[in-house]
Amino acid sequence: MYFCYVDDSGADQGRTLTGLLVPEEGWSDLLHHWLEGRRKLQETWGVPKNTELHAVDLVKGRGRPCATENQNKSFGRPARIAAHDLMLRHLAKCESVRVLTVAGGTSRIATVYRAFVSHLEVWALEEETRVVIMCDGQSGPDEVEEVGQEKAQDVWRQAIRGAKPYRDAHRSLPLASRRVLEDPVMQDSRYSQLIQAADLVGYAAFHHLMLARPEVWPKMTAMGSMSKAYKRLRHHWLPGYGTDGVVWVDGDASS
């Protein structure tokens, strides 16, 4: 069985979903390499290992992720891009991890998610395996005691409603033959290192795709450094799925 950690990227009329697939026996190895990268990130630039890494903020210079003000001042754009690259290099050290990016010319992430699940179904059947998906998303309140029972119930209801398009994609699969098991597990990226890993890979994949399809995002400029970072994982891209590391689907696919 495989675990698949998924996050989205893209903008306007083009959305992407990137999943990190790891077999159950390779899960600890993937987390080990990621945490080794976090350790070097802390040693080199002072970014604590429990600070959430969000690719857009990291690469574009937003926020103050370092432990001290002097470290934040030194953590400029070149250093942040280098930090992003460092983390992807560490992910690439895990031999068993696989990467799938699905993209489409649509603003509706649910449309791309259905295509993503469909590709996972075909792949898992070929590999004679099964997949459980973890998505970045609201999972509920942090502490019920702190927010109060009524507020906590509201947060839970919002989380359940927000996950509906993802649940629907899973529940539309034929029960007798489906390879993507259960509903998607929504995980808050603040508390999941591997959702953060998927976010960093997904952002790199998005820029990699922008270089190939600039007409989809005419007002945006792709970063070659992000494409280079995504290519560090090229030996982990699912073979036979997509062109140059990305599966492109029509905007109305699976709708």
N, C-alpha and C positions, 0 to 999 in steps of 0.2 A: 504494500500500500504506500501511496505517496501523500505527503502534505503539500499543499500549494498555497503560498502566501501571495496575495494579490493587491495591487494598488493601481490607481488610474492616473493618467496625466493627459496632456493635450489642452486645447483651448478652442473656443468658438465652434466652428463647424467640423472639427476633427478631434476625436477622442481616442485614447489608447488605454489598454489594460496590459499590465505585465505581471506574470506569475513566476515565482521561484518554486520549482518543483524539487522536492527532496524525498527519497525513500525513507521509510521509518527507521531503517538501520543506519542511515546517514545523517539523521537529524542532529545528533549531538556534534558530529564533525562540522556541519555547516555552521552551527552556533559557535563552536570553538573558533573557527577561522574569523567569523564576524567579530567576536569579542577580542580576539587578538588585534584586529584592526582598531577597535575602540581603544584598546590599551595604548597602541602607538599614537592614536589621535590625541589621547590625553597627555602622553609624554612629550609629544612634539609641539602641540598648540594649546594644551591646557583645557581641552573640551572634556568635561567629566563623562564617564562612561554611561551614566544614566540620563544625560541630557538628550532630549529627543532630537534626532536628526531628521530634518525635513528638507528635501533636496532644493526646493525653490528658495527657501530662506538661506540655506547653507551657501548655495552657489551665487545668489544675487546679493549677498552681504547683509541680509536682514537679521535683526536680533543681536544679542550679545551672549553667545553660547559658552564663552570661556569662563574659567573660574575667577580671573582677576581682570581689572580694567586694563592693565598693561598688556595682558595677553589678548584681550579683545582688540586693542589698538593695533597689535601686530598681526592679527588674523584678518588680513585684507583679502581682496578678490583673488589674487594669485594663490594665496595660501588655502583659501576655501576650495578652489578648484582642485588643488593638489590633494586636499583632504578627501574630497569626493572620489578622486581617482584611487587614492590609497584604499578606501573601503571596498571599491569594486575589485581591486587587485586581490584583496584578501578573500572575497567571495569566490573568485576564480580558482583559488587554491583547493576548494572542495570539489573533488573529482566527481561526486555523485549528483551535484546540483544540476538542474536543467532549467532553461529559461524559455518562456513562451510569451511573445508580445503579439497581441491582436489589436488592430486599429481600423477605424472606419471614418468615412466622411460624413459624420453626423454629430450633433450636439448631445444626443441622447446616449448616456453611458449604458443604459439598460440594453440598448440594441447591440452595442459592442460586447456587453457581458454575455448575452445569449450566444453570440458567435464564439466567444472565448470558451464557454462551457461545451459547445458543440465540438470544437477542436480537441478539447481535453477528452471528451467521450471517445472520439475516434482513436486518438493516441493511446488511451488507456486500454481500449479493446485490443489494439495491435500488440501492446506490451503485456497483455493478460494481467493487468493490475487494476487497482481502484484508487480513487482520489478523494480526499477531503479538502475543501477549500476554506481558507481563512481570508477574510476581506477586511480592509481598513474601513472602519465604520463605528458608529456609536453603539456601545454595548450596554449602556445603562448608567446610572449614577455611581459615582465613586464611593461615597459613604452615605447610606440612607440616613444615619443618625445626624449627619451634618446638614443635609438639605431638607429633612423633614419627609414624612410619609407621603403627603399629598404631592409635593414637588417630585419626589422619587418616582411615583406612579406616572406622572406626566412624562418624565424623561424616558421611562421604560416604554410607554405607549409611542412616543416619538421614534425611539430606536426600532421598535417592531414595525411601525409604518414605513420608516426609511429603508428597511431591508426587504420590503415586499417585492420590488422588481427582481431582486436576486433570488429570493425564495421561489418566485414564479418560474424563473428559468430552470431551477432544479426540479421543481415538481411537475414540469411539463415533460420530463424525460420518462421513457417507458420503464415502469417499475421492474419488470422482469429482467431487463437487460442492462439497466443503467450502470455506469462505471463511476460516475461522480455521485458519491454517497451523501445522504443527509442534506439538510439545509446548509447554506453558507454560515460559517461561524464568524460573526462580526467582532473584530478586535480593535480597540482603541490603540492607535499607533503610539501613543505616549507610553504604553506599557508593553509593547511588543517589539523586540529588537528585530525580528525577521520581517515584520510589516514595514519597519523603517528601511530595512535592506531592500525590500521590493520597491519602496518609494524611490530610493536612490537609483536603482536599476531602471525603473520605469521612466524617470526624468531623462536619463541618458538615452533610453530607447526613443523617446519622443523627439529629442534633438537629432538623433540619428535618422529618424524618419523624415523630419523637416528638410534635411539636406537632400533627400531623395524626392520629396514631394513639396517643393516650396510653394506651388500654386494653391495648396490647401490652406496655408497660413501666410498669405502675401504680406501681412503687416508685421510679421515676426521674423527675427533673425536667428538662424540656427547657430549653435555653438559647436565648432569642430572638436573642441576638447571633450564635450559630452559624447559625441559620436565615437571618438577614440576610446573613451572609457567603456562604452557599450561593447565595442569590438574586443575588449579584453575578455569578454565572456563568450566570444564567438564559438569556441569549442564546446560550449554548453547549450547553445541554441538547439532546439528540437530539430533534428534532421528531417528534411522533407516537409517542414511546416513553415511556409512563408518564403519570402525572397530577402536575402541579406538580413536575416534575423527578425523580420516583421511580417505578420500575416495581415494583408489588407483586404477588407471586406467592403462591399457596397454599403452605402449609408442606410439602405432600407432592408439589408439582409436580416433575416430571421424576424422581421417585424410582422 
